[in-house]
Amino acid sequence: MTRIDVPLGLLFSNTGSYGTVAHTLLNGAKLACKEINADPNASVMLKPLHIDPQSNLGNYGPAVQTMLDKGIRHICGCYTSSSRKEVIPLIEKRDALLWYPTHYEGFESTTNVIYTGAAPNHHISPLIDYLFTRFGQRAFCIGSNYIWGWESNRVLREGLQKRGGEVLAERYVPVGETDLNDIIEEILETRPNFVFNALIGESSYSFFRAFRNACREKGIDQVAQYPVASCNLSEPELRAIGADGADGQISSSVYFSSLPGARNARFVRAYQAEFPEGPVASAEAEAAYVAIHMLAKSVAKAGTADVQAVCQAVAGQEFDAPQGKVTIDPDTLHASLTPRIGLSRSDYEFDLLFEASEPVKPDPYLVSSTMTYEPALRRSMLRAVS
């Protein structure tokens, strides 16, 4: 059988301030490439080229230009929304396709991006319901000073206000900033019901450690009195935080590596065997893994790697992913995913607090979502998934 050769760009920073989590994206994509290329029945042969932008925004554009100049038209990559925004004009100009496998803030529309990570109605919306239902209506928001932090906090603020809640303060720091003591003091002074964390990378890890230590010094049980919730906290990042702050943190996601089921067990085993040195499997790794498999299935269906043909073929495409069934919505080119909320443990895994009963259609613009998770959250009980 003659295979369709698909030059593939992998644009992930495995070094720099958010290299830990972005490295899992790279690993997930590599694992999928290996599986597809090793499958004797596959009609596609992927030929990946990886470039590491080193968590430096200025490196993304030149990296994409290099890939495009080499004839690559399918690129799986980017972790931050700022890097995605940086490369989309180049992708669109050269009629290429970006497979974006990261949870994001939504409110973007382009026919040159396929989104396999969580949209805001998958992670922020259920988290708002959970926090409001369980802890109260007063939030303190902290975030990295770029679009992910701004938009995540905006969605949370508007969601709380609709429920009669309020955001006491929003504070932003540059990506990579680790001196957060002044903000921590402000949190303790304002006494919110919970903290919403939209920091990324080293900034986030430093915050978790410093906040736990500051509370301990004042005799405060941080987990009980000031719970911290994130939409971007995964297993490798718990290890980056370390024992002094990794447990008791709330994460809203569509995937945790401790999910039960044969598909996920196979994925985690294969991932660990391929990358024994880590970083460990995460939602990011799973989304990248899904993106590459969706790419291969779409090329096979189209019978060509032509971007326009693949775009038509990916609409409605399904994949039995480690998290469960994933489907690409034809209207938005975003994935239908299953919302979940987890609580981190001291062994750097998550217990499952809430899980939607089925995959949820993406609503990246939050214009058609009428679903509230509050009744299900009231019924849900803590369920360990290790």
Secondary structure as UniProt FT lines:
FT   STRAND          4..11
FT   TURN            17..18
FT   HELIX           19..38
FT   TURN            40..41
FT   STRAND          44..51
FT   TURN            54..55
FT   HELIX           57..59
FT   HELIX           60..69
FT   TURN            70..71
FT   STRAND          74..77
FT   HELIX           81..93
FT   TURN            94..95
FT   STRAND          97..100
FT   TURN            111..112
FT   STRAND          113..115
FT   HELIX           120..134
FT   STRAND          138..144
FT   HELIX           147..162
FT   TURN            163..164
FT   STRAND          166..173
FT   TURN            175..176
FT   HELIX           181..190
FT   STRAND          194..198
FT   HELIX           201..217
FT   TURN            218..219
FT   HELIX           222..225
FT   STRAND          228..230
FT   HELIX           235..241
FT   TURN            243..245
FT   TURN            247..248
FT   STRAND          250..253
FT   TURN            257..258
FT   HELIX           262..274
FT   TURN            276..277
FT   HELIX           283..302
FT   HELIX           307..314
FT   TURN            315..316
FT   STRAND          318..321
FT   TURN            322..323
FT   STRAND          324..328
FT   TURN            330..332
FT   STRAND          334..337
FT   STRAND          340..344
FT   TURN            346..347
FT   STRAND          350..355
FT   TURN            364..365
FT   HELIX           374..379
//
